[in-house]
């Protein structure tokens, strides 16, 4: 069997077109949605991510407010900037790109973002709302992954979903979202004793590990849906995911590629969150 490849580029394009319609409606009501992107320092990968988010904003009719700050910016200066964006009525979403320079406490900065503008869904209050089944704005990588499953017709309710990874921005929220859709959920991590024994039970497998091609075909239940959240560089310098794509696609029922899978969907979900935040200001 060869898996259905879930095309994140095509699906993100469709999601962005849907967002454009929502954004246009807001613009007609003199309330064009706006995203503030804050980038501190000169991390190359962050600059690439930020550019792709800003390009997607343009395509979807979302205004962007750029803040580029030097690596020497103090935590107090950055907090002041966040406070100013919290007060700015033209800004509906605030995204502080991670990682921040080591001398800045990222937790302190992220918690300062107003709940209504937390389009990354990283604040404790947003995560708490998700835990209690009343999402504010959901974290974008797991919500993009969920949409890929849903729009591909992958059955979720009653199925066994295994999530590898327990970060607060992917693994844990992904597990909560699957639970909310009535999957039976197992969370695995670096200290799981027999990972393959767990993954072989998975009807849905979410891989958020950060290690090149670690998930191999023998770890996959035939016909499973495999979502690869990893973005890694392999030894030969190529971009690759956590999943050994070429082998796993012969065993899985559905699979997301890297690149061109979850990444573009994450960007599309940021835009969707900005527009949702803007719509809420109209009520
Ligand atoms: N750095 C890498 N991914 C992300 C993300 O989704 N949001 C933010 N703010 N920073 C990131």
Boltz pocket constraint, residues with backbone or C-beta under 6 A from the ligand:
constraints:
  - pocket:
      binder: B
      contacts: [[A, 49], [A, 95], [A, 96], [A, 97], [A, 98], [A, 99], [A, 120], [A, 140]]
      max_distance: 6.0
